[in-house]
């Protein structure tokens, strides 16, 4: 299941309302709220939403950690965020390597 709750957070951080987002992707705000609650939508809708929000659609499927507010960021918090993202990337790299290894065995 996708983490569509991130849509609301990304809208808030960019100063965009759900209604404005909905308008840009040709949906109603009620539809957006419903998909956030249900955690599901179709791929093309998710791609449109991601494009408007300026993110990859993949962010809705990655391990979720709330984004800090700009005013809460310090050098230490940046370093913590970077360290966590580095850990996640290393994890994904290891998964990709395992998949390649499996493919080579076939």
Buried (B, 14 or more C-beta within 10 A) or exposed (E): EBBBBBBBBBBEEEEBEBBEBBBBBEBEBEBBBBBBEEEEBEEEBBEBBBEBBEBEBEBBEEEEEEBBEEEEEEEEEEEEBEEEEEEEEEEEEEEEEEEEEEEEEE
